[in-house]
Amino acid sequence: MSVAFLNLKDTYLELRPELDAAVKRTLESGWYVLGDEVAAFEDEFAAYCESKHCVGVANGLDALHLALVALGVGPGDEVIVPSNTYIATWLAVSQCGATPVPVEPDVDTFNIAPALIEAAISPKTKVIIAVHLYGQPADLGPIIELARRHGLKVLEDGAQAHGARYRGKRLGAHGDVVAWSFYPGKNLGAFGDGGAITTDDAELASRVRVLGNYGSRTKYANEVAGFNSRLDELQAAVLRVKLRHLDRFNASRRIIAEAYLKGLADTDLTLPIVSSWAEPVWHLFVVRGEGRDALQRNLASVGIETLIHYPIPPHLQGAYAGMGIQPGALPISEKIHDEALSLPISPTMTAADVSEVVSQVRKLRSTPA
Ligand SMILES: *Cc1c(COP(=O)(O)O)cnc(C)c1O
């Protein structure tokens, strides 16, 4: 028996008639960029996220970058970022010519620790980025309150959290703007790259729309030096189909996560916790423990594929060597990177797959009673 980490082909096969019809309809329309499919997806995704506006862009990194530009971030500014995140969060800040200022996570939730943010605010700070890592919402309440008190904006990185709720309300417009990725492996994934922003701020949505379309509102009139970052019609048509099934696939992930939480409770691994105000969507199920690399090797030898999110934190990447942040400077983030292991969490996994993962992990890591 072997268990894949994530099986995207099975998801396609399950939705094949609807997806094939959507692709065919788009190809036959003769219109491939900025048309009816994108407009319809933007309306449907905004409604799903309980937000007023959605603007499609080319990918998640662009969604973060264009949101920052639209918020007025530029050279010389500082943006607070989680130290524990995928590097895209930091790169979006660097692309603006601004400086990412890392803040450590809460080791139990993996997300930025609100209590540590204030000390990182300087006169140059413009924006706080909260990442909803692994599908768990960050604690937005205190972050937004702090931002209001200091005149800062809040950008949420929702790339791993489509459908999650914070205090009962979907992610989509708690902060000033949310950036989304539709990379194939995300909870809502396209058949290629895609991204979007959602917000309740009409002015901000309009700025992102103009920035992503060559700085143009009217064809051949370029009011600002913009970019080419558009969601295409084919990806929008695919996403419209997948959005209709997102809650069901997220529910499958939750069932898998609950089986892991129950089945692995008496091992020596640290399991993810769910805060009382959080409804996560389990993009990843991340356990922590010493001897992570041996655990991964041993699981691989019995056919269970696991991944590490992420092996190297942004501040220790070559890309950020210039910032001169030394190993040991962000110890919580570094500990997570050394100990974290993501178990398989494909929405199409069978109950037998889940039992197999539980029993193999228990064999390796059960603690004597
Ligand atoms: C995937 C991801 C991104 C970037 O999305 P792309 O569509 O790959 O550009 C940004 N932030 C986080 C947390 C992600 O997981």
The ligand as an SDF file (V2000), in Angstrom:
LIG
                    3D

 15 15  0  0  0  0  0  0  0  0999 V2000
    1.4560   29.4840   -2.4510 C   0  0  0  0  0  0  0  0  0  0  0  0
    1.6960   30.6400   -1.5500 C   0  0  0  0  0  0  0  0  0  0  0  0
    1.9490   31.9250   -2.0540 C   0  0  0  0  0  0  0  0  0  0  0  0
    2.2270   32.2240   -3.4940 C   0  0  0  0  0  0  0  0  0  0  0  0
    1.2880   31.8200   -4.4160 O   0  0  0  0  0  0  0  0  0  0  0  0
    1.6970   31.5740   -5.9500 P   0  0  0  0  0  0  0  0  0  0  0  0
    0.3740   31.4710   -6.6250 O   0  0  0  0  0  0  0  0  0  0  0  0
    2.5110   30.3420   -6.0120 O   0  0  0  0  0  0  0  0  0  0  0  0
    2.4570   32.7880   -6.4050 O   0  0  0  0  0  0  0  0  0  0  0  0
    2.0330   32.9740   -1.1510 C   0  0  0  0  0  0  0  0  0  0  0  0
    1.9310   32.7720    0.1680 N   0  0  0  0  0  0  0  0  0  0  0  0
    1.7270   31.5510    0.6940 C   0  0  0  0  0  0  0  0  0  0  0  0
    1.6100   31.3910    2.1770 C   0  0  0  0  0  0  0  0  0  0  0  0
    1.6160   30.4370   -0.1490 C   0  0  0  0  0  0  0  0  0  0  0  0
    1.4280   29.2250    0.3800 O   0  0  0  0  0  0  0  0  0  0  0  0
  1  2  1  0
  2  3  1  0
  2 14  2  0
  3  4  1  0
  3 10  2  0
  4  5  1  0
  5  6  1  0
  6  7  2  0
  6  8  1  0
  6  9  1  0
 10 11  1  0
 11 12  2  0
 12 13  1  0
 12 14  1  0
 14 15  1  0
M  END
$$$$
